[in-house]
Amino acid sequence: MSLHLRYAAVSDRGVVRQGNQDSVFAGSHFIAVADGMGGMAAGDLASAIVINTVARLDVPPPPDSVVDELADAVADANRAIRRCVADDPQKEGMGTTLTALWFDGEWFNLVHIGDSRAYRLREGGFEQVTVDDTYVQMLVDEGRITAEEAERHPQRSLLLRALGASEVEPAFQTIKGVAGDRLLLCSDGLSGPVSDADIARTLQSAATPQEAAETLVQQALDAGAPDNVTVLIADVVEEDPGEQRQIIGGAAADQRLAESDTAVLRAVKDDGDAGGDETVNLRADGAEPSEDGKKAKKRGRVWRTVLSCLIVLVLAAGAGAWWARTQYFIGVSDAGNISVYRGLPFEVAGLRAAWLDIESERPASEATDAVEADLEDGIRVGDQAAAEEELAELTDPSASNANLDPLCSVSDTEAVPTASKDCRDD
């Protein structure tokens, strides 16, 4: 027996924000929420681009390639954001979360990146389906703080992953639909000011998806709503609810943004058909850049460099941590070994934006003085592959490795006290 969705969605800019950077889509087969980030760097455009890209999935999913199709749609959305930045470097730093469900009448295929959440109410039981891609959630997972402490942590809004980065790693999972389930997708404008207990009570008591969505948004507004608030409710039902109009809300419904992201999406599609690279020109008329355009592009490269420095400075205060997660360096672990880290090799505002990725068994003390000093400062590398290659070179046990102190001979070992030894055993 095929099940159906009865849905409603509400998006509000909140009490504090001047604009709405959230976007939402709801249809009979596909529902999604995106929370843009970047402020003046066009977070509203980022979320609008993503929602208008993935909205094409509001059709019955293919039986065999649903995950591939879902992943391709998300990848297209991410490329569209990157193209937008390439065309206008002042938008460097724009990004968005995405939490979406593709329904085939029995199974939900979920994709998630960022901290927009999916919840499920089933037979009175309430649970959060997604796991936040945030710094504080990482601390919770590592047992360094409790879930209660995470709710009050000053860096609770720091994202580790979001669309808009050069590399993205969304999470995918499959969830069986059961008649009577009530699903909630929301931005952190709801889950921040409104407790899970209050959310659960509202989902249990509201008679319809529309009532539930409106009540939850009002609760966020009553709590001060410091951020945009977007709520999407979908009930899983046995009876066909009949024709329902698609809902496109928030920034994705802004005509100005719709015109902008349509041009970007067209450029991405044309680029994909042509097999071009990521620096395709985004002029809608297809003309070659003028000399002024070339000069502007050069100025744009300079601005990108300056802006990258600025992003580092605000890592501790905003959504830049997801970008830091895509950076790599070689440093020294707490155990004193040569190791690969993701992040940045320094602290910003007392926050260390670095996470141990690979720890070797080679002590940094066995490196030459010059290399050991570089390791203490952090040796920056381009990506994960480069980091692993660099680590292999630094820890190569062969006698010809100039990065390490020379191998000790038997006489060296006997003649030189361990405390002042300048050679290594292998």
N, C-alpha and C positions, 0 to 999 in steps of 0.2 A: 504494500500500500504506500503510495506516494504522499508525503506530507507537504505542507505549505507554510508560508510565512505571512503573518499579519504584522505590519510594522508602522512605526511613527518616529519622527526625528525632530528635534528642536535644537537650534544653535543660537547662542546669545553672546554678545561681546563682553558681558559682565559689568561690574560696577566701576572698575578702575581703567580698563583698557579703552583707548580711543577708537580702535578698529578691531575687526575679527579676523584672526589668522587661522582659525579652525575651518575645516571643510568636512562635509558629510554627504554620503550617498546612500540611498536605500532603494532596492528594487526587489522583485519577486525571487531572484536567484542570488543576488549579491548585495552585501551591505558593508559599509566602510566608514571609518572616521580617521581624519588626519589632523594633526596639530602642528601648524607651521611655526618656525622659529627664525629669528634673525632680525626682528625689529625693522629698522630702516633697510636691512638687506633683503627684504621681501619674503618674509615667512608666509604671508598670505598668498603670494604667488606660488610658492613652493607647494603648499597644501592643495591649492586649486589645480596646479599642473598634475599632481599625483591622482587626485580624485577623478579628474576628467580623463586621465589615461586609463585607470583601472576600471572605470565605469563600463567599459566595453564588455566586461565579464558578466553583465546582467543577462545572461542567456543560460540555458541548461548546460552544465559542465560536460566536456567530452568524457566518455567512460574510461579511457585508457591513459590520457595524458594530462589530467587535470592539474597535477602538481607542476609539470613543466609549463603549462599555459599560464598558471598563476605566477610562477617565478619569472616568466618572460615579461608579463605585464608589469611586474614590479621593476624589473631591470629597465624596461622602456621608460617608466616613470623617472627612475633615477637618472638615466641618460638625458631625459628632457630637462631636468634641473641643471645638470652639468652643462648642457648646451646653453641654457639661459645665462649661466655665470660666464661662460666663454664669450658670449655676445656682450655682456655688460659686467665688467669686473667689479663694479661697485656692489653687485649682489653676492660677491664672495662671502660665504658664511651662511647663506640661506639653506634651509633644510626643513624636514618635516618628519613626524612620526607617521606610522600607518598601522592600523589594526583592521583587518577585513576578513569576511567569511563568505565563501562561495558554496552555495547549497544545491544539492542535486535531488532533493526530495527525501533523502535518507541521511546523508553524511554532509557535514560541514568541513570544508577545507580552509584552514585558518592560516593567514600570514600575519606576522607581527614584528614590528621594529620600533623601538622607542618606549614611551611610557603611557600611551593611550591604552586603555584596558578593555578586556572582554571579561564579563561576569556571566554566570549562569545560575538561574534559580530553577531547581528541579525538585518537585514533591516536598517543598518546604526547606530543602537544603540549598545553601547559598555558597558559591565558591568563585574565586578569581581564576579564570582560565589561563590568562597570559602572565608572564613574568616580566617585570619592568626592566628595561635595559638602562639602569641608572647606577650611579656610583654607590648610593646607599644600599641598593639591592645587592650589589656585589659584596659590600661589607656584611650584610645579613647572611648571604650565602657562605661567606668565609667564617661566620661565627664571631665576627668582631663587634657587632652591635645586635641588639634585638629588633624585632619588627616594630615594637612600640617606640624604641629610640629612633628608628628610621623615620617615623612620622614627624619627629621634631628636629631632625638633623638639618643644620644650616645649608648643606649641599644636596638636599633631597631632590632638587630639580635638575641636577647635573646628569645629562644623558651620555651614555657611552656609545650608543649606536643610533643612527637616524639616516633617512634617505637624504641624499645630497653629498655624501662623502664619495671619494673616488672608488672606494671599495665598501660594499655593504653586505651584511650577513643577517638577513631576516630569518626569523624562526618560522617553521612550518609544522603544523600538526593536523590530524584528522579527528573529528569529534562526531559521534553518532547523535543524530537528532531523535528526540523522543517527544511524542505529542504531549503538550502541557508544559514543555520547557519555555522559560522566558529568558531571552538573551539581552544583555546590555552591552553596548559599545559606548565608550565615553572618553573624552579628553581629560587631562588631569585637572582641568577647571572644575570638574565635579568631584573626582576622587581625592583631591587635595582638601577642600574645605568641608566636605560631607563624609562622615564616617561610613565604613562598610556596614555597620549595624543599621544605620539610618537608611542607607541605600536598600538593604535587604528588606526592611520593613515596608518601604514604599513599593518595591516590586511585588511583595506579597499582597498588599492591600489594594493596589490600583486595579480597577476593573478592566481597563483597556490600555494598549500601548501608548496611545496619545495622552491619557491621564497620567500614566507613569512618567512619561518624558517631561511633561509640563511641570509635574510636582517636583521632580528631581532638580530641574533647572531652577525652579523657584527656591528650593532649599539652598542651592549654591548661592543664589543672589542674596538670600536672607543672611547667609554666613559671611557676606562681604564680597564674594566672587572677585578675588584679585586677578583672575585670569579669565580668558574666554571659556565659555561653558558649552559643550556639545554633548547631547545625549541621544542615542539611538536605541529604541526598544523593538525587539522582534519576537513575537510569540510563534511557537511551532504548533500548528493546528492540523487536524485531520480534514476538516471541511474546507473546500476551496473557497477563499474569501472573495473570489471574483476579481475583476480587473481593478488593480490599484495603480495609481500614478506613481511614477518614479519621483523620489525626493532628492533634490540637489540643493544643499544649503550651505550657509556660511560663506567663506571666501570664494568657494567654487561657483556660487550663484551670482557673483559680482560681474556684471557685464564687462566692465573695464578689464578685469583679470581674465575673463573668458576669452576676450579678443587677443590678449597678450599670449596666453598659454596655447591658444590654437595655432598661432604662428610658430611657436616653439615646437609643438608636437608635429606640425607639418615638416619642419626642418629635420626633426629626428627621423621621421618616416622616410623622407627623401634620402637622408644620409644612410639609413639602413638599407634601402633599396640599392644605393650606389656602392655600398661597402666602404664608405668613407671613414675618416678617423674622427677623433673626438674634438678637433678644433675647427669643424666645419663653420663657414660663415653663415650667419643666421638672417641675412637680408632676405626679406620675403620676395623681392623682385629677381633674385638670383644674380644680380650684377656683381662684377668684381669690385672690391673695396677701392675707394678713391685714395689719392695721396693723403688727404686729410684723415680719411678713415684709417690708413696705415699708421699715421702719426698717433691717432687716438688709441689704436691698439697697442702701440709701444708705450704710451703713457699708462695704458691699462696694466701692462706687465709690471711697470714700476709701482703702480698703486696696489697691485696684488701682493707684491713683496712687503710693502708697508702694512697692508691690511693683515697679512699673515702674522706680523709681529704684534699687531693690536689684538688679534684673536688669542695669542698666547697670554697677553696681559689680562684678559677677561675670563680665562678658563675657570677660575675659582668662583666666578659670579654668575655664569650663565651656561648656555648650551654648547660651549666649545669643547667639552670633555669628550664628546663622541668623535670629534675630529682628532683629538690627541690619541685616541685609541687606535687610529690607523697609522701612527708614526712608530718607528722602531729605532732602538739604539742598543749598543753592547755596553754593559756595565758590570758592576760587582754585586752579587747577591748578599743577603744578610749573613750567609754562611761563608762569604769570602770567595766565592767561585765566579769565574767568568760566565756571564749569563746574557741572554737576550731579553730585552724588556720591550713592551709596547707602551708608548706614551712619550713623555718628554723628560730629559735628564736633569731636571731642576724643579724646585718648588715655586709655586705662584701663590702669594697670599697665605703661605703656610700649608698649602695643599700640594701633595706630591701626586702629580698626574702621570704615574707610571705603574705598570703591572708586570710582574715577573711572567715571562712566557716560556723560556727554556733555560734550565740551569745545567751547566756542564759539571763535570767532576774535577775540572782543572782549577786549582787555586790561583787567584789573581797574583798572589805573591810570587808565583813561578814565572811571571812575565818579566820582561826587561823593565828597568826603571821607567823608561820613556813610555812604553806601552801601558804599564801599570798606572802611570799618571793620566794617560788618555782614558783608560777605563774608569778611573775615579770621576773624571769629568763627563764621561758618556761619549761613546763613539757613534755618531749618527749614521744611519744607513737608510737606503731608499724604501725598502719594503721587506716583507717576511722572507722572501727567497734570498735577498741580499744579506739579511741578518743571519740566516742559517749558514750561508757561504762564508761570511766573515767569521762567525763563531768557529766553524770547522778549521779555518786557517789559523786562528789564534790559539786553538787548543790542540793542533796537530802534534802528536808526541814524537815525531821524527827528530833526529839530531840536527837536521838542516833548517828547522823552524827558527827564523831569526827573531820572532816575536817573544820567544821564551829564553830564559837563562839556559846556558849550555848544560848538557847532561853531565852528571857527576861521574867521575871515574872512581874505582875502589879506593885509590890512594887519596883522592880529593875528599871522599867521605870520611876517611879515617883521620885526615890531617886537619880538616876545618871544622870547628865547633858548629853545631846545628844552628845556634842563634845568629851566627854571622855568615852562614853559608850563602854563596852567590851562584850555586848550581842547583840542579833539580834531579831527583830520582824518578825513574820511570820503569 
